[in-house]
Amino acid sequence: MAVGCAVAALAAGQAWADDCTADDQALAPAVSAPAAEPAGDQAAGDQAAGDQAAGGQAADDQAAGDPATVGPDAANPGASGTGSAAAARPSDSDLYVVRIDPDAAPPGGTTTVHAFIGNLGPDTTASPFTVVVTLPDGVSAEGPYFPENCYAFQEGHRVRCTFPAGLPQFRSATALVPVRLAETVPAPGTLTGGWVSVRSVDDCNEENNRQPFEIAVVETTGPRPAV
């Protein structure tokens, strides 16, 4: 099946739900957000979260003193699953991050980071996974978040969210992280240095687990004056 079929299947909706082996038939990851993915879809049925950053993102978490791991979340102990789900062997699945740049915002204004995660399969995920959002300088997280177990750390510069197992092949999960721009950021301009990463013990392919995002800074988002 071509990558376009995978993305089309992702755009169709979201749903809940052995040893990790190399997936010779894994599809190439998408590099941009599916055109049919509406922002409103992503809060109601999305599931998932996880933190994997190629090139040492997990090490950065530990260096920053972040206590969370793949497993029960401190803020929501039941969020990541227990019992049979926790005891299940890792599935042969391929989680990946789709790049979605947030809407533009003025200095002092707000926008929302959509941390979009897909599963290329072939298996449904058997373990919890988490998403970590790293924000550009001059931007801080400002809840409420989706899902509710998301929490900010590093003085609001990063947000971690945890979701349970059960994301089927070709389905997606999105964490929503509202953010506020500092009054001092220059406008017009572009804030870089933002990242979304996913991590799971199920994931057999770590090459597509991290994507950057940018936030465009505009002088105002109000209506244009009449001419």
matplotlib code that plots the C-alpha trace (Angstrom):
import matplotlib.pyplot as plt

x = [0.0, 1.4, 2.1, -0.8, -3.1, -1.7, -2.2, -5.8, -6.5, -5.2, -7.4, -10.4, -10.6, -9.1, -10.0, -8.7, -7.7, 5.3, 8.6, 9.6, 11.0, 12.2, 9.3, 10.3, 7.0, 6.8, 5.6, 7.7, 6.6, 4.6, 6.5, 3.6, 0.2, -2.6, -4.7, -7.9, -7.0, -9.1, -7.9, -11.2, -11.0, -7.9, -9.3, -12.3, -11.0, -7.3, -5.2, -1.5, 1.6, 5.3, 8.7, 11.4, 13.8, 16.3, 19.8, 19.3, 15.9, 15.4, 18.8, 17.8, 14.7, 16.7, 19.3, 16.5, 15.3, 12.1, 10.8, 8.3, 8.9, 6.9, 4.4, 1.9, 1.9, 2.5, -0.4, -2.8, -1.7, -4.3, -3.6, -1.0, -2.7, -2.2, -2.8, -2.8, -2.0, 1.1, 2.2, 1.8, 4.8, 5.7, 3.9, 5.5, 4.3, 5.9, 4.9, 5.8, 5.4, 3.7, 4.8, 2.0, 3.0, 0.7, -1.4, 0.3, 0.0, 1.0, 3.4, 1.6, -1.0, -1.8, -1.9, -2.0, 0.6, -0.9, 1.4, 0.1, 1.2, 0.4, 0.9, 2.1, 1.7, 1.5, 0.3, -1.9, 0.3, 0.4, 2.2, 1.6, 3.4, 4.1, 4.6, 6.9, 6.5, 9.5, 8.7, 10.8, 12.4, 9.9, 6.9, 5.5, 2.8, -0.5, -3.2, -5.7, -4.2, -5.5, -5.2, -5.7, -2.7, -0.4, 1.9, 4.5, 8.0, 11.2, 9.4, 6.7, 9.2, 8.3, 5.0, 4.7, 1.5, 0.8, -1.8, -2.6, -2.0, -4.4, -3.6, -4.4, -2.5, -3.2, -4.9, -3.7, -3.4, -2.9, -1.9, -3.1, -0.9, -2.0, 0.9, 1.4, 4.0, 6.0, 5.2, 8.9, 9.1, 9.7, 6.9, 6.8, 9.1, 9.3, 10.1, 12.1, 13.4, 10.1, 10.0, 7.4, 8.8, 7.2, 8.5, 7.3, 8.8, 6.7, 8.3, 10.6, 11.6, 13.1, 14.0, 10.6, 10.0, 10.8, 9.6, 10.3, 7.7, 7.8, 5.4, 4.9, 4.7, 2.4, 1.8, -1.9, -4.5, -7.4, -9.6, -8.1, -9.3, -11.9, -10.6]
y = [0.0, 3.4, 6.1, 8.1, 5.3, 5.4, 9.1, 8.8, 6.1, 8.4, 11.2, 9.0, 9.2, 8.0, 5.1, 3.3, -0.1, -9.7, -9.1, -6.2, -7.3, -5.4, -4.4, -5.0, -3.7, -0.6, 2.4, 5.5, 8.1, 11.1, 14.4, 16.8, 17.0, 15.2, 17.8, 16.3, 16.4, 19.1, 20.6, 20.0, 16.2, 15.9, 16.4, 14.1, 10.7, 10.9, 8.6, 8.4, 10.1, 9.3, 10.9, 9.8, 12.3, 11.1, 12.1, 12.1, 13.7, 11.1, 11.9, 15.6, 14.7, 13.0, 15.8, 18.2, 16.3, 15.1, 12.1, 10.7, 7.4, 5.3, 3.8, 5.2, 9.0, 10.7, 13.1, 10.4, 6.9, 5.1, 6.9, 4.5, 1.2, -1.5, -5.3, -7.2, -4.2, -3.4, -7.1, -7.5, -7.9, -4.9, -4.9, -4.5, -1.0, 2.2, 5.5, 8.7, 12.4, 14.6, 18.2, 20.7, 24.4, 26.2, 29.2, 32.5, 34.7, 38.3, 39.1, 38.3, 36.2, 32.5, 29.6, 25.8, 23.2, 20.1, 17.1, 14.7, 11.0, 8.2, 4.5, 2.9, -0.6, -3.3, -4.0, -2.1, -0.7, -3.0, -0.5, 3.1, 5.9, 9.5, 12.8, 15.6, 19.1, 21.4, 25.0, 27.8, 30.5, 33.2, 30.7, 29.1, 26.4, 27.5, 24.9, 23.3, 20.6, 17.5, 14.9, 16.0, 14.1, 16.4, 18.5, 21.2, 21.2, 23.1, 26.3, 25.7, 25.2, 21.5, 19.5, 15.7, 13.8, 10.0, 7.8, 4.1, 1.3, 0.4, 2.7, 0.7, 0.8, 3.9, 5.7, 8.9, 10.6, 14.2, 16.1, 19.7, 22.2, 25.8, 28.3, 32.0, 34.1, 36.6, 40.3, 40.8, 38.5, 40.5, 40.9, 40.1, 37.1, 33.4, 31.5, 28.3, 25.6, 23.9, 20.0, 17.2, 13.8, 10.4, 7.4, 3.9, 0.5, -0.8, 1.4, -0.5, 2.6, 5.6, 7.5, 9.2, 10.0, 13.7, 16.7, 20.5, 23.2, 27.0, 29.7, 32.8, 36.0, 38.7, 42.2, 41.5, 38.8, 41.2, 42.1, 44.3, 47.9, 48.8, 50.7]
z = [0.0, -0.9, 1.7, 0.3, 1.4, 4.9, 5.2, 3.8, 6.4, 9.2, 8.0, 8.2, 12.0, 15.3, 17.6, 20.8, 21.0, 19.7, 20.1, 18.0, 14.6, 11.6, 9.4, 5.8, 4.7, 6.8, 4.8, 4.4, 7.0, 6.0, 6.1, 6.2, 7.8, 6.0, 4.1, 5.4, 9.1, 10.7, 14.0, 15.7, 15.0, 17.1, 20.6, 20.6, 19.5, 19.5, 21.6, 22.1, 23.4, 23.8, 23.9, 21.5, 20.1, 17.5, 18.6, 22.4, 23.2, 25.9, 27.4, 27.4, 29.4, 32.1, 32.2, 32.8, 35.8, 34.2, 36.3, 33.8, 32.0, 29.6, 32.0, 34.5, 34.5, 37.9, 37.2, 36.1, 37.3, 35.2, 32.0, 30.6, 31.3, 33.8, 34.2, 30.9, 28.8, 30.9, 30.7, 27.0, 24.8, 22.6, 19.3, 15.8, 15.2, 13.8, 15.4, 13.6, 14.0, 11.3, 11.2, 11.8, 12.3, 14.8, 13.6, 13.7, 16.8, 17.8, 20.7, 23.9, 22.0, 22.1, 19.6, 19.9, 19.1, 17.5, 18.3, 15.6, 15.9, 13.5, 13.6, 10.3, 11.9, 11.0, 14.6, 17.0, 19.8, 22.8, 25.1, 26.3, 24.4, 25.2, 23.4, 24.4, 23.0, 23.2, 22.7, 21.0, 23.1, 24.0, 24.1, 27.2, 27.7, 29.0, 29.8, 29.8, 27.7, 25.8, 27.1, 30.7, 32.0, 30.0, 32.3, 31.7, 33.0, 32.5, 33.5, 30.9, 28.1, 27.6, 27.9, 28.3, 27.6, 28.1, 26.3, 26.8, 24.4, 21.6, 18.6, 15.5, 12.2, 10.1, 13.0, 14.6, 18.0, 18.8, 21.9, 22.0, 23.8, 24.0, 24.3, 24.8, 23.1, 25.2, 24.7, 23.7, 20.7, 17.5, 14.9, 12.2, 12.6, 13.0, 16.2, 15.5, 17.8, 18.5, 18.4, 18.8, 19.6, 20.4, 22.3, 22.9, 23.6, 20.7, 18.1, 15.7, 13.7, 15.5, 12.4, 12.1, 15.8, 15.8, 13.8, 14.1, 14.0, 13.7, 14.9, 12.7, 14.7, 13.3, 14.4, 15.0, 14.4, 14.5, 11.6, 8.9, 8.9, 6.3, 3.3]

ax = plt.figure().add_subplot(projection="3d")
ax.plot(x, y, z, "-o")
ax.set_aspect("equal")
plt.show()
